[in-house]
Amino acid sequence: MAAKGSTPAIEIVAGDHLVRISHPDRVYFPARSETKEDLARYYLAVEEGIVRALRDRPTMLHRFPTGVTGEKVHQKRVPRGAPDWLETVEIHFPRWNRTADELCVTEIGAVIWAVQMSTVEFHPWNSRRFDVERPDEWRIDLDPMPQAGFDRVRRTAHVAHEVLDELGITGYPKTSGGSGLHVYVRIEPEWGFQDVRRAALAFAREVERRAPEDVTTTWWRKDRDPHLVFVDYNQNTRDHTIAAAYSVRGNTGATVSTPFTWDELDDIEPRDCTIATVPARYAEKGDLTAGIDDETFRLDTLLDWAARDEREGAEDPPGAD
């Protein structure tokens, strides 16, 4: 029996599973009074996309037990009592000499289970559980400094796209759900995290060379021009994660990290991509990341650039664990 004054739990069909959602009417996003149930229904609406983004990747959960204006919990470890059908992988963290069994989504049921556990954001690794130490995804994070307008982010993305095209590499852009943009590239799982980071840094430096009025690769935040866009290569370091494609973000407006096409770059408005609008967009356009696993790319040229930069005296910034 439900406690007095509370709304009874509901059950949601999620693939092959029936997932119980407690407190379905709890308001998670106060801007439009969207609830825990609304969050679950959103993820069901983008099922193929969110599962593709998370499939077989160790995933950190950002949980908000009382909604996004309350406490935020970063959870790596799947708790005891979780359903036996959830897939996990044991991750070792050398810094603390500890391990954690992290969630690896393989079906929509795992996503809705996580929502029941008050998860709003999904932050997957850029490697998969079959070979955790070798990433199969290179992430380009265009992170604007506090006084950089989104027009500057757009210009930086155009330059990044230009460099990718010259390399013969296909990148899949998405909004971050905040003020920046991300571009994801599938790569051959041949290199470790440090080499992927070196390649990402070489790419970032090339973007900076082409657009110095918009871009910085300066490591220390205090030393960066607050009007520029930081190309954050360090997101490719081991155990660094960013929100997945189709992940909701933990803000009052329930924005979504939303894939878009390069043709949409000059028109996409990240703040308009929310759990209220993305399901209709998804229904119309389908999953814009559907082809991301069809082709993988190599980092040889970028690693050659990295070696060149190092020969010419470029310093390796701190932070590569």
HELIX and SHEET records of a PDB file:
HELIX    1   1 LYS A   36  ALA A   45  1                                  10    
HELIX    2   2 GLU A   47  LEU A   54  1                                   8    
HELIX    3   3 ILE A  108  GLN A  116  1                                   9    
HELIX    4   4 ARG A  129  ASP A  131  5                                   3    
HELIX    5   5 PHE A  150  LEU A  167  1                                  18    
HELIX    6   6 PHE A  193  ARG A  210  1                                  18    
HELIX    7   7 ARG A  221  ASP A  223  5                                   3    
HELIX    8   8 TYR A  233  ASN A  236  5                                   4    
HELIX    9   9 TRP A  262  GLU A  264  5                                   3    
HELIX   10  10 PRO A  270  ASP A  272  5                                   3    
HELIX   11  11 VAL A  278  LYS A  285  1                                   8    
HELIX   12  12 ASP A  300  ARG A  311  1                                  12    
SHEET    1   A 2 ILE A  10  ALA A  14  0                                        
SHEET    2   A 2 HIS A  17  ILE A  21 -1                                        
SHEET    1   B 2 VAL A  27  PHE A  29  0                                        
SHEET    2   B 2 GLU A  34  THR A  35 -1                                        
SHEET    1   C 4 VAL A  73  GLN A  75  0                                        
SHEET    2   C 4 PRO A  58  ARG A  63 -1                                        
SHEET    3   C 4 ARG A  98  CYS A 104 -1                                        
SHEET    4   C 4 THR A  88  PHE A  93 -1                                        
SHEET    1   D 3 VAL A  73  GLN A  75  0                                        
SHEET    2   D 3 PRO A  58  ARG A  63 -1                                        
SHEET    3   D 3 THR A 119  PRO A 124 -1                                        
SHEET    1   E 5 TYR A 172  THR A 175  0                                        
SHEET    2   E 5 LEU A 181  ARG A 186 -1                                        
SHEET    3   E 5 GLU A 137  PRO A 144 -1                                        
SHEET    4   E 5 VAL A 229  VAL A 231 -1                                        
SHEET    5   E 5 VAL A 215  THR A 216  1                                        
END                                                                             
